[in-house]
Amino acid sequence: MSRSATLQRVSVDVLAAIPEEEVWLASRKSARTRRAYRTDVALFCRTFNITSPEELRKIDHRAVMAWERLMREEEGKEATTVRRRLAALSSLFTHLVKFGVVEQNPVREVERPAVNRREGMTLAFSQKQARRILDAPAEETVHGLRDRAILETMYSAGLRVSECCGLRVSDCDVARGFVTVLGKGAKIRRVPLGEPALDALRGYLTEARPELARDDSPDVVFLNRRGGALGTRDVRRILAAFPLGDGRQLHPHALRHAYATHLLEGGADLRVVQELLGHADLATTQIYTHLTRDRLRAVYEASHPRA
């Protein structure tokens, strides 16, 4: 039996038997997050051969710690993935405690692995590198125009890859220079686009998208070769064709990192950048100020005679 089939079976055996399962997932506004939480819990249940919610009573903090070590040391999962899986399991146990299925939440006694956010900042690249990629000649083909529009739009608006894929034609106000974005937690924000991005988007919408669209194509902006919605994996593959000068592949989130960093380097107010990124918490946006300070320090030390 395949891994996906096994997880599906576990989901049916355990998750479907959870009292008021939808109540458990009600606070997870994103459908993607709800799917991830179900999958995370199913993975845990498969690991410990749990076939019913009642069997979770035998799980204590030592078992959860063993699972955490398994993910980190043997499977090599990143801290962000481990933290999400533990959060999913913790939310389930909290729900089951309320319904009297289990007595306590053992995940609360387990320390979550720390996430080194500054390591993630290495995704960002300089303004010079951005100009090199964005100013390179584009292929005047249907797919070349589409790929250029994706690159320009993501960098100009700081979009997450899922936001780019979900962007609808009706969300693009090319005349006024804005796009309306549906972000995390179903939050909507209106973000300006620069002239290069507007030119690329306008060219794609008028010349390339009509060639890709079919009678049953969705209203999304970016379409694949079959006229369907472009997926996040498709965007990652497309951006990989635009390598950085140091040989690194261009990752979708690197464009968002660069967008925020370059705004701050240009003197943008932190609160404004928070609104543009769609961050609920200012502390999340402040991560980018660390990178900006590091870059300023590097420039200072390389340039000042008495640094």
N, C-alpha and C positions, 0 to 999 in steps of 0.2 A: 504494500500500500504506500502511495506517495506521501511525502511530508504534509502537503496541503490537505490531502484526504484524511490523514490521521488527525490533523488539527480540527478539521471539520467534524469528525466523529466525536472528538473530545468536547467540542463546542456544543454539540447536540446532547451528549451525555450529561454534561455538568452545567453549562451556562443556561440551557433551556430550563433546567430544574431550579434555577435560582429564583426565589420569591420576588416578584415584581422586578424582573431584570431591567426593564426600561427605566424604572425609578433609579436604579444604580447608575445608569448611563445618562440620566436626564441632564446633568450639568455639563456633559461633554457636548458642546454645541456643534463641533465639527464632525461630520460623518466619518472623516478619515481618522479622527481621534477615537471615536467609538469603535471602529474596526480594529484599531491598534490595541485598544484595551482588551477587547475580546480575544484577540490573538495572543496577547501577552499572558493572560490568565490561562488560556488553553495550553500554552507552552509549559507553564508551571505545573498544571494538572497532569500533563503527559509525563513530565519529568518524575513526578512522585506517584504516578499511577493512581491519580484521584479520579474516581468515576461518578461521584455524587457530591453535592455541596456538604452533606453531613460528614463526609470523610475528611474534610478540611479541618475538623476538630483535632486531628492528630498532628497537625502542623504547628510547630513551635518556632521560636526565633532562631534556633540552631539550624533548622531545615531551611529557613529563608536565607540565613547567612551562607549555607552551603550552596544554595542556588546562585547567590550573588558572586561567590568565588568561582563557581563553574562558568558563569558568563564572562567574568573578567579574565581569569587565568587560562582556562581551557578553550573557550570559544573566542577569546580576544575581542569581546564587545567593548565599544567605547562607553565612557562614563555616562554620556547622555542617554544612550540606549538602556543601560542598566538602571539608571534613575527612573526612566519612564516605566519600565517593566515593574519595578518595585512600587511605583506610584499606583499603577493599575491594580496590582495585587493588594496594596493597602486599602484602596478605595473599596474593593470587593469585600475585604474582611470587615471594614467599618460598616458596610451595608448589612452583612450577615449578622453582625453583633446586634444591630437594631432589631432584626427579625428573630433573634434568639437561636439562630442556627449554630453559631459558635459563641464562645464566652469572651474571647478577647482577640485583639488584632496583634499578631506577633510581629508584623512588619515594623511597628512603631519602635521596637527595641533594636532594630538593625540600622546601623549608620550608613547613610547613602554615600557612594563614592563622589569625591569632589570633582567638579568640572573646571579644568583650567581654561577659562574663556580666552585668555591672552594667546594661547596656542592657536585657537581658532582664528585669531586676527591675522595670522600669516596668510590667510586667504586673500586679504586685501592687496591691491597693487597700486603703484604710483600713478599720478596724473599723466606722466610721460608715457607710461605703458598703456594707459587708457587711450590716449591720443593715437598711439601707434596702431592699436587694434581697430579703433573706430574710424580712423582716417584711411585705412587700407582700402584699395579699390575693391568694390563688390562685384560679384558675377551678375550680369544683367539677364538672369534667368528667373523663372518663376520661383524656384526654390532659393536662389541667391537673394532675391528681393525680400522673401519671407525671412530668411535667416538674418539678414541685415536689420530688418525691422525688429526682430526679437531682441537682438543684441542692443540696439539703440534704445528701445523702449525699456528694457530691464534696467539698463544703466541710468537712463534719464529719469526714471520714476522710482528706482529702488525697489522693484517688485520682487517678491518671492516667486519661485518657479511655479508654484501652484496658482498664484495670482495671475501670472502671465498666461498660463494655460486656460484659466477660467475667464479671461477678459473677453467680453462680448463686443460685437460691433457697435451696439447701442451704447456701450460704455465710453466710446471714443468720441470726444468733442474736439475734433481736429481743428475746427474753425476758431475755437477759443483757446486751444492748446492745453486741454486737460483730459485725463482719463479717470473714470470712477472705478475704484478697486474694492472688491469684496475680500477682506482679509480674515485673519484668525478671529475666531469667536463671532463670526458673521458680522464683523464691524466693517462699515463702509467708509472709505475716505476718498477725497478728490485730490488728485495729485497733478501738478503741472508737468508739461513736457517741454524740453528745449527744442529749438528750431531744427537741429539735425535729426532728432528723433521724430519730430512731426513730419519732416520731409520723407524720411524712410517709411513711416507708417502710412502716410498719404499715398506714396508710390505703391506700396504693397496692396493697400485696400482697393486702389483703382485699377492697377495693372495685373497683379499676381493673384490675389484672392479669387476674383471671378473665374480664373482659369482652374483653380483648385476645387472650387465649390461644386457640389452636386445638388440635385433637387432635394435630397434629404439631409444636407449638411446642417449641422447645428449653427447657432448664432454666434459661436465663438470667433474671435479674430483670427487665430492661427490654426490653420488646417494642415493635415498631413496629405500624403500623396493620394490617398483614397477619398479625400474630402471629409474625413472625420476630424474630430478634435485632436489637436496635438497633445501628447502626453508629456509628463515630466521627464520620463526617460528619453523621449525624443529630443527635448530641449537640451538635456545634458549632452546628448550625442552631437547635436548641432554646435553647441558652444565649444566642444572639445576640438573642433576644427579651427578654432581661433586661439592658438597657443600664445602664451606670454613670451616675452623676449628671452627669459631665462629657461625656457623649455617646459615650464609648468602648463598643464592643461587648464583652460578657463572653466571654472565651476560656476554654476548659476548663482550660488550664494556669494561668490567672490564679487560679483557685480553689485550686489546689495551692500556688502561690506565697503567696497570702494565708493559707492554713492554716498554713504553716510560719512565716511572719512574725508572725502574730498569737499563735502559741504562744510564740515567743521574746520578744515584747513583754510577754507575760503572765508571764514568768519561767521558762518551761520549760527544763529542762536540754538542752544541745545534743545529748548522746548519746541522750536519750529521743526528741528530734525526729528524729534519724537513724534510729532503729528504726521510728518511726511512718511515716516517708516511704519506708522500704525502701532507703535508700542504702547501698551497699557501702562507700563511702569517706566518712569524716567531712568531708574537704575539700569535698565536694559540698554538704553541709549547711551548711558555714560560709559559703557564699555569702550565705545569708539574714541572717547577722549583719551584713554590710556594709550591707544595706538598712535594718536596724533602727537601726544607728548613725547613718546618714544622716537617718532620720526623727527620731530623738531630737535630733540637731543642729539640724534645721530648727525643731522645736518650741522648743528652747532659745533660738535666735536670735530667734524671733518673740515670745517671752514674757518673757525675762529683761531687766530694765531696763539691765543693763550687759553684754549679750551682745556 
